[in-house]
Amino acid sequence: MTKFRPCIDLHEGKVKQIVGGTLRDDGPGPRVNFTASAGAGEFAAKFRGDGLTGGHVIKLGPGNEEAAREALAAWPGGLQIGGGIHAGNAGEWLSAGASHVIVTSWLFEEARFSEARVKEVVAAIGAERLVIDLSCRRTERGWTVAMDRWQTLTDLDVTPATLDRLAPWCDEFLIHAADVEGLCGGIDGELVSLLGAWGGRPMTYAGGAASLADVEKVAELSGGKVDVTVGSALDLFGGSGVGYEELVGWNRR
């Protein structure tokens, strides 16, 4: 059964909602849809109070360590952590209260997938505490994993064969559809269908959900096998497309 999973995206120490495709190391800053006055710990405590598990905290660049630790302390064991995670610090973040660590960019060397690196992080923490992030962009090959805050395309495509290959090394997958992330223009239904047809591990889809109808669409297209997160459209983050309480109710059906 498809569940709503909450998210806490951190940028420069604050909870924000950002258009994913605008994150760059150079040039103008990202397009920001929402900046919260409340701290990360307040959001985490709310999710804890409503029994929402399996959500993720993503550190988008530097300056987010303190806010991330605040969130994990408020909901120990209830949130995953991603952003700058590697074999050397993964255990530290689990000790800080994360249920899982989410790893993307570190699994690649010069934009090429490194089997040695994924084995290294698994040796450090165990596959049962690892979420592999396959956040991707549409390319002529279908969907290609993008690293470094979705700026750099890698040699890895999101396909059933890729999911089969990586599944033994992780407990879950997280997939951001970077091209629609933060736009509130609807989900990438083809990608959701591909993920649901595979269905060999728990996975969460993020990107473009603008209404409860989009959540229902994820459930339908994936056969209930893919969970979903809602960001910029959520009233909790200044949006008008879907109410947070609606999604809490969805999970309690």
NORPE-V86516 format. One record per helix or strand of 3 or more residues. SS is the DSSP state (~ for helix, > for strand). FROM is the first residue (numbers start at 1). TO is the last residue. If there is no record, write none. Layout:
# NORPE-V86516
ss = <SS:SS>
from = <FROM:FROM>
to = <TO:TO>
This chain:
# NORPE-V86516
ss = <>:>:~:>:~:>:~:>:~:>:~:~:~:>:>:>:>:~:>:~:>:~:>:~:~>
from = <7:14:20:32:40:55:65:79:90:100:105:115:127:130:136:142:152:160:172:189:202:212:226:235:244>
to = <11:18:22:35:49:59:74:82:95:103:107:125:129:133:139:147:157:167:177:198:206:221:229:237:251>
